[in-house]
Amino acid sequence: SEAIRLDPQDAEVYCNRGNAYSGKREYDQAVQDYSEAIRLDPQDAEVYCNRGNAYFGKREYDQAITDYSEAIRLDPKDAGAYHNRATAYSEKRDYDRAIADDRKALEFDPECPGARTTLCFYLYLGGQLGEAIAAGREAVTATPENEYAVGNLAIALLAAGKDADAIAQYRRLVEIGAEKALQGGCDTDLNDLLKKRPGLALAHFCLALLYDGDHDGAKATAEYAAYLKASPQGDYAAEAQQRLEALRP
């Protein structure tokens, strides 16, 4: 702010203050500063991308997409802008565009970590399960300790009926850290899948593994019981029963 007082025509300083406001999640102030930076220097693709991030934080996804698109126009090889726009499209459930943008990001930066991780999930949400699994395996190979990559592959495998492989990935999630997996939304993904396919009993067992790994006995007990009720002769019924008994006082 003092730098701006001394030189109110310095676009970079407005951008820097906008970044600080974004870090504090004060997105309205951030948008104001980014907008002033853009007024002073309308050719800086990074500032458009930053303002897009602030709009995304405000859940104004159309505005975010507009800014990401302008960043891409100014810098057509900006992998980060493509990935950010993919994320905004996914929030609007426009999975075809999200998939296309993540693929574009990986075309320009094959190591783009965000795009590598989320492409699998957007393909899963778009119903392209075979491609989702392939993308997920690539992501897990590249970043085997990344809970998001493992979780995205796990949900795609489960949705595709590859039960044993899916369970292996959920066990891997517990090894990496069930708490981190739950913070990443793995339970939300499984519950969403259950809403779409209520007969998919194995999702309850996967949820139970995560809750058990996070030492949430009440939720784990409920999910093991739900799995056993829906699939008393299932492949994991004996393990579920054993784990359930171990959780009882």
Salt bridges, closest charged atoms under 4 A:
GLU2 OE2 - ARG5 NH2 2.65
GLU26 OE2 - LYS24 NZ 3.48
ASP28 OD1 - LYS58 NZ 2.37
ASP33 OD2 - ARG17 NE 2.64
GLU36 OE2 - ARG39 NH2 2.61
GLU60 OE2 - LYS58 NZ 3.32
ASP62 OD1 - LYS92 NZ 2.82
ASP67 OD2 - ARG51 NE 2.65
GLU70 OE2 - ARG73 NH2 2.65
ASP94 OD2 - ARG97 NH1 2.70
ASP101 OD2 - ARG85 NE 2.63
ASP102 OD1 - HIS83 ND1 2.89
GLU107 OE1 - LYS104 NZ 3.65
GLU111 OE1 - ARG116 NH2 3.12
GLU131 OE1 - ARG103 NH2 2.29
GLU145 OE2 - ARG172 NH2 2.24
GLU147 OE1 - LYS180 NZ 3.74
ASP165 OD2 - ARG137 NH2 2.53
GLU175 OE1 - ARG172 NH1 3.16
ASP212 OD2 - ARG243 NH1 3.28
GLU223 OE1 - HIS204 ND1 2.69
GLU239 OE1 - ARG171 NH2 2.68
GLU239 OE2 - ARG243 NE 2.82
